[in-house]
Amino acid sequence: MKQNKKEQAVTLIALVVTIVILIILAAVSMNMVLGDQGIFKKAQEGANAMHDAEVNTQMAFNSITDEMDKITSGQGEVTTPVVPEKTVTEVKGGEAFDVKTPMKDEHGNVVQVPAGFKIAEDSGDTVQQGIVIEDVSASGDEAVQGSQFVWIPVGTFTKDDGNPSNEIILGRYTFGDSASKGEATLVQAAYTEEEPENYLKHGETEIIEDYYTELPEYREGVASSGLDGLNATAKDLAGFINSVKENGGYYIARYEASFASGTSIDNYKAASKVSTGYSVSSMNYTKGILWDYITPLDASKVSINTYDESSSVKSDLMNSYAWDTAIVYIQEATGRDYANQLGNSINSNLTNTGTKQDEICKINDIALNLREWTTEYSNYTNMNSAYPCTPRGGLYSSSKYSAASRGSNNETIASSQYGRF
């Protein structure tokens, strides 16, 4: 059959139209695939986004890993708050923690437990009762292991009756007489919102009872028979205060110090345990003996030695902020006048620490037994002699000294009346 010319023209037009349509479709398809909004472009952007996400995830993981490495090596702490998973009651007497771990008491009060420590089996269940931690592996010295320490909260805590405590401020205080029930008067806060380094001030307005101030700079002290003698000051007062800010509290020894180990003053270490014996004539360097007959300068060295730089914690003689705030906590927790508690009213003889009914909030013998050397400086002088060292607390043989009392003595004295926490 033959097509006429009209039919041929129609076929040719249809073919042209078809080709044009195909060209248009091809152009649209190419743009969809290769254009700025095309499939290839979108695929490439998706691949880039996936790569960036992988990089960011790895960076975050590396950051967490680095922070955990710092914690386990004692070089740093997690800056974001960690919510405690268990209560003190649940873990009492259990295993030591590998890293610093927050715990909570029955009322939700948070306590920080350092690496290498556990909650002691006879710890209180609440902050009001007294939370006790025990060294399991924080010290590499077995004679120091087993030492116990009690948490002193700073800020507020929920009491056992469900009510909040008054605010406890880390500071240096004076305490009223028995008539005022030992009311605490803040003389110098360690820090305030307006003055975060308020502890650096130690002028006349921060001197307590005419003589006593806490110097912020470290010095080992100088022994002298004249006016040149100096006390040993806090090793790292700024570090202590910053730790309190970060952790919401601090620890003090549960017991007066007993001898732990060492062969000379350069490596002597002490323990916070119930002592197994004591001496009334000279220091007996035997493990477990109550440590009296120690000069304030040597007491400072031993305190610093006990936990070295490789430990998860640091140790030092008690400073005045730590001593005074501990008494404020005790009085807040018990509702009694402990500041004016006299040691000789409990027991009139030297005895092993922790054995004569002066345990309060799980802390023993602040008012009883030995007076304790501290890092507080006294500018008291008498004739040609300086008395720069400040003992605190009560004494078994005197009705003159109470839990909160301060004293002055020289830097070379050692007797059966002086020891350290």
C-alpha positions as CSV (number, residue, x, y, z in Angstrom):
1,M,0.0,0.0,0.0
2,K,1.2,3.5,-0.6
3,Q,0.9,6.5,1.7
4,N,-0.2,9.7,0.3
5,K,1.7,13.0,0.9
6,K,-0.7,14.1,3.6
7,E,-0.2,11.0,5.7
8,Q,3.6,11.3,5.3
9,A,3.5,14.9,6.6
10,V,1.5,13.9,9.7
11,T,4.0,11.1,10.4
12,L,7.0,13.4,10.0
13,I,5.4,16.0,12.4
14,A,4.6,13.3,15.0
15,L,8.2,12.1,14.8
16,V,9.5,15.6,15.2
17,V,7.2,16.2,18.2
18,T,8.3,13.0,19.7
19,I,12.0,13.9,19.4
20,V,11.4,17.3,20.9
21,I,9.5,15.8,23.8
22,L,12.3,13.3,24.4
23,I,14.9,16.1,24.3
24,I,12.8,18.0,26.9
25,L,12.5,14.9,29.1
26,A,16.2,14.2,28.8
27,A,17.0,17.8,29.8
28,V,14.7,17.6,32.8
29,S,16.2,14.3,33.8
30,M,19.8,15.5,33.5
31,N,18.9,18.5,35.7
32,M,17.3,16.3,38.2
33,V,20.4,14.1,38.3
34,L,23.2,16.6,37.8
35,G,21.8,20.0,38.7
36,D,22.2,22.0,42.0
37,Q,19.2,20.3,43.4
38,G,19.9,17.0,41.6
39,I,20.1,13.5,42.9
40,F,23.9,13.4,42.6
41,K,24.2,16.7,44.4
42,K,21.9,15.5,47.2
43,A,23.7,12.2,47.4
44,Q,27.0,14.0,47.8
45,E,25.6,16.4,50.5
46,G,24.2,13.3,52.3
47,A,27.6,11.6,52.2
48,N,29.3,14.8,53.5
49,A,26.8,15.1,56.3
50,M,27.3,11.5,57.3
51,H,31.1,12.0,57.3
52,D,30.8,15.1,59.4
53,A,28.5,13.3,61.9
54,E,31.0,10.5,62.2
55,V,33.8,13.0,62.8
56,N,31.8,14.8,65.4
57,T,30.8,11.5,67.1
58,Q,34.5,10.4,67.2
59,M,35.5,13.8,68.6
60,A,32.9,13.6,71.4
61,F,33.9,10.0,72.2
62,N,37.6,11.1,72.3
63,S,36.7,13.9,74.7
64,I,34.8,11.6,77.0
65,T,37.6,9.1,76.9
66,D,40.2,11.8,77.7
67,E,38.1,13.0,80.6
68,M,37.8,9.5,82.0
69,D,41.5,9.0,81.6
70,K,42.1,12.2,83.6
71,I,39.7,11.0,86.4
72,T,41.4,7.6,86.7
73,S,44.8,9.2,86.8
74,G,43.7,11.8,89.4
75,Q,44.3,14.7,87.0
76,G,40.8,15.9,86.6
77,E,37.1,15.5,87.3
78,V,33.9,15.3,85.3
79,T,32.5,18.8,85.1
80,T,28.9,17.7,84.4
81,P,26.9,16.6,87.4
82,V,26.4,12.9,87.8
83,V,23.1,11.7,89.3
84,P,23.8,9.2,92.1
85,E,22.3,5.8,91.3
86,K,22.5,4.2,94.7
87,T,22.1,5.2,98.3
88,V,24.7,5.1,101.1
89,T,22.7,2.5,102.9
90,E,22.7,0.2,99.8
91,V,26.5,0.2,99.5
92,K,27.7,0.3,103.1
93,G,30.5,-2.1,103.7
94,G,30.8,-3.0,100.0
95,E,33.6,-2.6,97.5
96,A,35.8,0.5,96.9
97,F,34.9,2.8,94.0
98,D,37.3,2.9,91.1
99,V,36.6,6.6,90.4
100,K,35.2,9.5,92.4
101,T,31.5,8.6,92.8
102,P,28.6,10.6,94.1
103,M,26.3,8.8,96.5
104,K,23.1,10.0,98.1
105,D,21.7,9.4,101.6
106,E,18.1,8.5,102.4
107,H,17.0,12.1,101.9
108,G,18.8,12.7,98.6
109,N,21.8,14.6,100.1
110,V,24.8,14.0,97.8
111,V,28.2,12.9,99.1
112,Q,31.3,12.5,97.0
113,V,33.3,9.3,97.6
114,P,36.9,9.5,96.3
115,A,38.5,6.7,94.2
116,G,39.9,3.9,96.3
117,F,37.4,4.4,99.2
118,K,34.2,2.7,100.2
119,I,31.4,3.6,102.5
120,A,32.4,2.2,105.9
121,E,30.2,-0.6,107.4
122,D,29.4,1.4,110.5
123,S,28.7,4.7,108.6
124,G,25.6,6.6,109.3
125,D,22.8,6.3,106.8
126,T,22.3,10.1,106.5
127,V,24.4,13.2,106.4
128,Q,22.9,14.3,109.7
129,Q,24.1,11.1,111.3
130,G,27.5,11.3,109.7
131,I,28.7,9.6,106.5
132,V,32.0,7.6,107.0
133,I,34.3,6.5,104.1
134,E,37.2,4.0,104.5
135,D,40.4,3.8,102.6
136,V,40.7,0.5,100.7
137,S,43.3,1.2,98.1
138,A,43.6,5.0,97.9
139,S,46.9,4.7,99.7
140,G,49.5,2.3,98.5
141,D,50.6,1.8,102.2
142,E,48.8,-1.0,103.9
143,A,49.4,0.7,107.3
144,V,47.4,3.7,106.1
145,Q,44.6,1.7,104.4
146,G,41.6,1.3,106.7
147,S,41.8,4.9,107.7
148,Q,38.3,6.5,108.0
149,F,37.0,10.0,107.3
150,V,33.7,11.8,107.9
151,W,31.9,14.0,105.4
152,I,31.3,17.7,106.4
153,P,28.6,19.2,104.2
154,V,28.8,22.8,103.0
155,G,25.6,24.5,101.9
156,T,22.4,23.0,103.1
157,F,21.3,19.4,103.7
158,T,18.0,17.7,104.4
159,K,17.7,16.6,108.0
160,D,16.3,13.3,109.1
161,D,12.9,15.0,109.9
162,G,12.7,16.1,106.3
163,N,13.4,19.8,107.0
164,P,16.3,21.7,105.5
165,S,19.3,22.6,107.6
166,N,20.4,26.2,107.9
167,E,23.1,27.1,105.4
168,I,26.6,26.0,106.4
169,I,29.2,28.4,105.1
170,L,32.8,27.3,104.8
171,G,34.4,29.9,107.1
172,R,36.3,30.9,110.2
173,Y,34.1,31.4,113.2
174,T,33.9,32.4,116.8
175,F,31.5,30.6,119.2
176,G,29.5,32.1,122.0
177,D,29.6,30.9,125.6
178,S,27.3,28.3,127.1
179,A,24.6,30.9,127.8
180,S,24.3,31.5,124.0
181,K,24.5,27.7,123.4
182,G,27.8,28.1,121.5
183,E,26.2,30.3,118.8
184,A,28.5,30.5,115.7
185,T,29.5,33.9,114.4
186,L,31.0,34.0,111.0
187,V,34.2,36.1,110.9
188,Q,35.6,35.2,107.5
189,A,33.9,33.2,104.7
190,A,36.3,31.3,102.6
191,Y,34.5,32.6,99.5
192,T,31.4,34.5,98.7
193,E,29.6,35.3,95.4
194,E,31.0,38.8,95.5
195,E,34.5,37.7,96.7
196,P,35.3,34.2,95.4
197,E,38.8,34.5,96.9
198,N,37.8,36.0,100.2
199,Y,40.3,33.6,101.9
200,L,43.2,35.7,100.6
201,K,42.2,38.5,103.0
202,H,44.0,38.2,106.3
203,G,44.2,41.7,107.7
204,E,43.0,43.0,111.1
205,T,39.3,42.4,110.3
206,E,40.0,38.7,109.8
207,I,42.0,38.2,113.0
208,I,40.1,36.1,115.6
209,E,40.4,36.7,119.3
210,D,43.2,39.3,118.7
211,Y,45.8,36.7,117.5
212,Y,44.6,34.2,115.0
213,T,44.5,34.3,111.2
214,E,44.8,31.8,108.4
215,L,47.7,32.7,106.0
216,P,47.0,31.6,102.4
217,E,50.6,31.1,101.4
218,Y,52.3,27.8,102.1
219,R,55.4,27.6,104.2
220,E,57.0,24.7,106.1
221,G,57.6,26.8,109.2
222,V,60.8,27.8,111.0
223,A,62.0,26.4,114.3
224,S,63.5,29.0,116.6
225,S,64.1,29.7,120.3
226,G,63.4,33.4,119.9
227,L,61.0,35.6,117.9
228,D,61.9,34.1,114.5
229,G,59.8,31.0,114.8
230,L,57.0,30.4,112.3
231,N,54.2,27.9,112.1
232,A,53.6,25.6,109.1
233,T,50.7,26.9,107.0
234,A,48.3,25.0,104.8
235,K,50.0,23.2,101.9
236,D,47.3,24.2,99.3
237,L,44.6,26.3,100.9
238,A,43.3,27.5,97.5
239,G,43.0,23.8,96.3
240,F,41.1,22.8,99.4
241,I,38.6,25.7,99.0
242,N,38.1,25.0,95.3
243,S,37.5,21.3,96.1
244,V,34.8,22.3,98.6
245,K,33.2,24.5,96.1
246,E,33.2,21.7,93.5
247,N,32.1,18.9,95.8
248,G,29.8,20.6,98.2
249,G,31.8,19.5,101.3
250,Y,35.0,18.0,102.5
251,Y,36.3,15.2,104.8
252,I,38.0,15.3,108.2
253,A,39.7,12.4,110.0
254,R,37.3,10.3,112.1
255,Y,40.0,9.6,114.7
256,E,43.0,11.4,116.1
257,A,46.1,10.2,114.3
258,S,48.0,7.1,115.1
259,F,51.4,6.1,113.8
260,A,51.2,4.2,110.6
261,S,54.6,3.7,109.0
262,G,58.0,5.3,108.1
263,T,61.6,5.5,109.3
264,S,62.1,9.3,109.5
265,I,60.1,12.5,109.4
266,D,60.6,12.6,105.7
267,N,58.5,9.5,105.1
268,Y,56.4,9.1,108.3
269,K,52.7,8.5,107.7
270,A,49.7,8.5,110.0
271,A,46.4,6.7,110.1
272,S,42.9,7.7,111.1
273,K,42.0,4.6,113.1
274,V,41.2,3.6,116.7
275,S,44.7,3.5,118.3
276,T,46.0,0.3,119.9
277,G,48.1,2.1,122.6
278,Y,49.5,5.4,123.7
279,S,52.6,6.8,125.5
280,V,52.7,9.4,128.3
281,S,56.4,10.0,128.2
282,S,57.6,10.1,124.6
283,M,56.4,9.1,121.1
284,N,56.6,5.4,120.4
285,Y,57.0,4.9,116.7
286,T,55.0,1.6,116.6
287,K,52.1,1.0,114.2
288,G,48.8,1.8,115.9
289,I,50.2,4.0,118.7
290,L,48.3,7.3,119.4
291,W,50.5,10.0,117.9
292,D,51.2,12.6,120.7
293,Y,54.7,14.0,121.2
294,I,54.9,15.6,117.8
295,T,55.8,19.2,117.1
296,P,53.5,21.3,115.0
297,L,56.1,21.5,112.2
298,D,56.5,17.7,112.1
299,A,52.7,17.3,112.4
300,S,52.4,19.3,109.2
301,K,55.0,17.1,107.4
302,V,53.4,13.9,108.4
303,S,49.9,15.1,107.4
304,I,51.1,16.0,103.9
305,N,53.1,12.7,103.6
306,T,50.2,10.5,104.4
307,Y,48.6,10.8,101.0
308,D,51.1,11.6,98.3
309,E,50.5,13.1,94.8
310,S,49.7,9.7,93.3
311,S,46.7,9.2,95.6
312,S,43.1,10.1,94.7
313,V,43.0,12.5,97.7
314,K,45.4,15.0,99.4
315,S,45.9,15.4,103.1
316,D,47.2,18.1,105.4
317,L,46.8,19.5,108.9
318,M,43.4,20.8,109.6
319,N,43.0,24.5,108.7
320,S,40.8,26.9,110.6
321,Y,38.1,26.8,107.9
322,A,37.8,23.1,108.2
323,W,37.9,23.0,112.0
324,D,35.3,25.7,112.6
325,T,32.9,24.6,109.8
326,A,33.0,21.1,111.2
327,I,31.8,22.4,114.6
328,V,29.1,24.4,112.8
329,Y,27.9,21.2,111.1
330,I,28.0,19.2,114.3
331,Q,25.9,21.8,116.1
332,E,23.5,22.0,113.2
333,A,23.2,18.2,113.0
334,T,22.7,17.6,116.7
335,G,21.1,20.8,118.0
336,R,23.5,20.9,120.9
337,D,26.3,23.2,122.1
338,Y,29.3,21.2,121.1
339,A,31.6,24.2,120.8
340,N,31.8,24.5,124.6
341,Q,32.2,20.7,125.3
342,L,35.1,20.1,127.7
343,G,37.2,17.0,127.3
344,N,37.9,16.5,131.0
345,S,34.2,16.3,131.7
346,I,34.1,13.2,129.6
347,N,37.4,11.6,130.6
348,S,40.3,12.9,132.8
349,N,42.9,10.5,131.5
350,L,44.7,10.1,128.2
351,T,43.2,7.1,126.4
352,N,43.0,5.4,123.0
353,T,41.1,7.6,120.5
354,G,37.5,6.7,119.9
355,T,37.0,4.8,123.1
356,K,35.5,7.3,125.6
357,Q,32.1,8.5,124.5
358,D,33.1,11.5,122.5
359,E,31.8,10.3,119.1
360,I,29.5,12.8,117.6
361,C,28.3,12.6,114.0
362,K,30.8,9.7,113.8
363,I,33.7,12.1,114.6
364,N,35.8,11.2,117.6
365,D,37.6,13.3,120.2
366,I,37.4,16.8,119.0
367,A,36.6,17.8,122.6
368,L,38.5,15.0,124.2
369,N,42.0,13.5,124.6
370,L,44.7,15.5,122.7
371,R,44.7,19.1,121.5
372,E,45.3,19.1,117.8
373,W,47.8,21.2,115.8
374,T,46.3,23.2,113.0
375,T,47.7,25.5,110.2
376,E,46.2,28.6,111.8
377,Y,48.8,31.3,112.6
378,S,49.0,33.1,115.9
379,N,50.9,36.4,116.3
380,Y,51.0,36.0,120.1
381,T,54.4,36.7,121.7
382,N,55.5,36.6,125.3
383,M,58.7,38.4,126.3
384,N,61.4,37.1,123.8
385,S,59.5,34.1,122.6
386,A,57.0,33.6,119.7
387,Y,54.0,31.4,119.9
388,P,53.0,31.1,116.3
389,C,51.3,27.7,116.3
390,T,47.6,27.1,117.1
391,P,46.3,24.0,118.8
392,R,42.5,23.5,118.8
393,G,40.0,21.4,120.7
394,G,39.7,20.0,124.2
395,L,42.2,18.2,126.4
396,Y,41.8,15.3,128.8
397,S,43.6,17.1,131.7
398,S,42.1,20.6,131.6
399,S,38.8,22.4,132.0
400,K,40.2,25.3,130.2
401,Y,39.9,24.0,126.6
402,S,36.7,23.2,124.7
403,A,36.0,21.8,121.3
404,A,36.1,25.2,119.6
405,S,38.9,26.8,121.7
406,R,42.1,28.2,120.2
407,G,45.5,28.4,121.8
408,S,49.1,29.5,121.1
409,N,52.3,27.7,121.5
410,N,55.8,27.5,120.1
411,E,56.8,25.5,117.0
412,T,59.2,23.1,118.8
413,I,57.0,21.9,121.6
414,A,56.1,18.2,121.8
415,S,54.2,16.7,124.7
416,S,51.5,14.2,125.7
417,Q,48.9,17.0,125.3
418,Y,49.3,17.6,121.6
419,G,48.5,15.5,118.5
420,R,46.8,15.9,115.2
421,F,43.8,14.8,113.1
